[in-house]
Amino acid sequence: MESPAQKVKLVRRGFPDMPDIAVTGATGRVGGALWRRLLAQGVSARALVRNPTAFAVRYPDSVAHPFSFEDIVAMTAAMQGVNRIFLVTPDEDPRAQLQYERNFAIAAQRAGVKHVIKLSAYLAGAQPPISFGRYQRQSEQELETRMLTYTHLRPAFFMQSLSLFAKDIRSSGKLMAPAKSGEIAFVHIDDIAAVAAKLLTQGGFENEALTLTGPQAYSFDHVADRLSLLLEKRVRHVAPPKWLAKFVLPFQAGMSRHYAALIVEMMASFERGSEATVSDAVYAVTGEMPRSLDSYLEQNLQLFSHG
């Protein structure tokens, strides 16, 4: 029986009949959800990943293709014969992410990729773009100016990102989010994956930007109230001062000061309703209604409970 490491070596010898659909970031949250959906649908695709060994451990029956966003030549070779590709880059540093996507755009153009489905951000569509959206809009423009066919996916704040507040909710009953008010059209990652899968396998919506949201917008106060009901204990939304959040986040969450500043800027924009508008794009692409925030909380209640 082959080990995951042995499977990884196979891709370096080449494969006949290479799939013409490709996915980057298949070990991440959105890319992973997309990869699992494609597997479930029996779709043959290339998984282009930074760490093929880790991918092979997670998906022992799939083949990993080494892929580095820093190596344009290697990227170009890996994308030969690709018609449609899902693009998501590591977001630890948005400035590095922008350079990665510039490199990708060059490589995709050279490789003759037909259609790029890019994971962007809701705030890339703001005028002007806000927070992480500024970098994402620049990345979108890299694809556009190189005359690549694209579909930009601009999701709202992920429902799964509420797990960032879970520790404080469990320990103190406080949802510590520095946004005093404003509603957010939270979106489920599986709905983003469903849209991406449909575009990869069937095409459509070329040269469009799709805003992806859940079916309704809610405030953090609503999230706290809903958790209070489900957990049968009081959960309060507490909005610490933004200057304090900028200072504390790098120590509390182990992130850079630049990244923390972008998060606080995003939270401030929520108060102005920057992600409150609900879109029908998930239904338009997939024919299915997006998942609701209440159902997400009910299905993942263990994240927020002591038990």
N, C-alpha and C positions, 0 to 999 in steps of 0.2 A: 504493500500500500504506500502510495506517495505521501511524503510529508508536505506541509504548506510550502516549505523552502524549496522542495523539488519542483512543485508546481510553478513557483515563481520563475525558476530557471527556464522553463519551457518557452516562455514568451520571448526569450532572447534568441531562440533558434528560429523564430518566425512561425506563422501559421498560414495555411492556405485558407481561402474564403473568409478573410477577416470581416467581422461584422461592420456595417457602415454606419451604425449608431454608436455614439460614445458618451460616456459619463465621466466627468471629473468630480473629485471629492466624494467618492463612493463610501468612504469611511466616516464622513461627517454626518451632521444631523439631516440636512435636506438631501444631500447627495445619497446618503445611506437609505433614506426613506424611498427615494426614487429607484435606487438599485434593487431594493427588496420588492418593489412593485413590479419592476420589469421582470425579475425572476419569477414572481408569482404568475405573471402573464405569459411566461414562456418566451419572452423576447430575447433574442441574442444581441448582446451589446459588448463593447469594449469598456472595461473599467480602467480609467487612467488615473493612477494614484501615486502619491509621493512615497508611500511605504507599502510596497507590494506584499511584504511578509505579513504585516499586520492585517492587511486585507484578506490574505489567504487563510489566516487563522479564523477570521470572522466569517468568511464565505468559502469554506473548503472545496466546494464544488464549482467555484467560479475561477476564471483566469485573470490575473492582475497584470497590467501593463505599466512598467515604470514610467513616471511622468514628472518632470521638473519644470516649474514655471520660470525657473532662472535660466534654462537652456533652450534657446529658440531653435537651434538646429535639431535637438532631440525631440522637441515638441512637434516640429514640422514633420519629422519622420513618423512619429506616433500617430499623427492625424492623417496620414496618407490614406486615401480611399474613404474618408469619413464624409458622409452627406449631412448628418445632423449631429450636433454635439451639445450637451448640457454643460454650461460653464459656471462653476462656483470656485472661488479661491479662498485660501486661508485668511481669516479676518482678524488675526491677532494684532496686526498693525495696518490700519487702512492705507497708510502711505506705501508700504510694501505691497499691499494688495493691488493698488493702482498700477504699480510697476509690473506686477505679475500679469495683469490683464492687458497692459500694453504689449508685453512680450507675446501673450497669447494671440492678440489680434494680428500681429505680424506673422506668427507661425500659421495661424488659420488661413490667412490670405495666401501665403506661399503654398500651403497644402491643398488649396482649392476646396475648403470646407463650404458646403452649400448653405447651411443654416445654423446659426448659433442661438441657442436658448439660454439666455444669461440671467442668473439670479442677481437681482439688483436690490433696491430698497424703495419703499413707499415714498420716502422723503426726497428721492431723486427727482420726483415729479413736481416738487414744490417750486414756487417761483419767488425768490431763488431757491435752489436746493439747500437743505438743512442738514447739519450734523453729518452722519455717515452718508447721507444722500449726496453731499457734494462730491465725495470721491466716487460714488457709484455713477453719478451722472457723467463725470469725466471718463470713466471706464466705458459707459454706454457710447459716448462720442468716439472713442477709439474704434469701436466696431463700425459705427456709422460713417466716419470719414474714410475708412478703408473700403467702403462700398460692400461690406459683408452683409448678407441677409441675416436679420436678427429678429428675435422676439425678446423684449426686456420684461422680466417678471418682477414686479414691484410689490412685494408682500408687506402687509402691515406688521406690527409687533407680534411676534410668535406667541401663541398660547403657551407653548412649552417653555418660553423664557420666564414665565411666572415662577418656575422652579428656583430662579435666582433669589426669590424672596422667601423661599420655604423655610430656611433655617430660622430666621427671625420669627416667622409665624409659629413654628413649632415651639420655640423657646420662650417667646414673650407675647404671642398673640398679636404681633404688630406686622403689618405689611408696609415695609419701609421703602416707599417710592417717592422721590422728590418731584412729584407732580401733584399740585394741590387739587386740580380739577381737570375737566376736559375728558371727552370720551375717546376710546380707541376701538377700531374695528378689528380686534384680535383675529389672527388667522391660524389655523391648524397646519402644521408642517405637512401632514399627509395630504392636505388639499393642494398645497404647492406641488408636491410630488405627483399628484394625479394630473394636474395641468401640464407639468413638464413631460410626463409619460405620454400623454395624448399628442403633444406637439412633436415629440421625438418620433413617434411611430406613425403619425398621420399628417404631420405638417399643419399648415394653416397659420393665420395671424402673423404672416411675415411682415417685417418692418413696422411692427406695432409695439407699444408699451402697455402691458396689462397690469392693472392694479388688483392685487389679490387680497381679499378680506374675508372675514367671517360674515354671517348673515345679519349681525347687529353690532352696534358700537356700545361699549360700556366704559364706565369710569373705574378707577382703582377702588373707589368707595363701594361700587357694586360688587367687585370681586371680593372685597373684605366682607360685605354683608352676606354674600352667597356662601362663602366659606364658614361664616359664623353659623349659618343655618345647617350646613352639611356636617360640620364638626361638632355641633352642639356646644360651642364655646364662643366667647366673644373674640372676634378678630377686628382690629381697628386699622384703617389706613392712616399712616403717619407720614407726613411729607417733611423731611428734614430740610433746613435751609440749603439752597443750592451751593453756596460757598462751602458749607460743611461737607456736603456730599462729594464735591470735587477733591476735598482734602482727604476724606476717609476712604473712598473707594480704592485708591491704589494700594492701601495697606490691608483693607478688609478683603478685597477680591483679588489681590495680586496682579492688578493691571497697571499699565503705564498712566502717567498723568494726562497725556494726550488723549488716550482712550477714555479715561474717566470724564474728561471735559466734554467729549463728544456725547457720552451717555447723558450727562446733565443737560447739555444743549437739547438733546432729543426729548428729554422729559419736560423741559420748559416749553418746547413746541407742542407737546400734548395738551398743555393747559390752553393753548390757542386753537385747539381742535385740528391740529395738523394731520392726524390720522383717524378722523372721525367719520369721513365719508365712506359709506358702504358701496362696494362694487358688485356687479353681477358677473364678473369675468370668470370665476370658478365654474358657475353654471353654464355660461356661454361656451366654454371650452369642453367641459366634461359631461354636461347634461345632468349633473348631480348637484344638489344643494350643498354648500359648505357646512362643515361641522360647527356646532354652536359652542360658545364658551362654557355654558352651564354643563353641557355633556362632557366636555373635557375635564372640568373640575370634578364632576361626579366619578369619572372613570379613573382619575389620578389622585383621589383624595388621600391615599397613603403618603404622598409626598409632603403633605401639609399637616399630617397628624403625628402624634407621638408614637402611635402603634406602628 
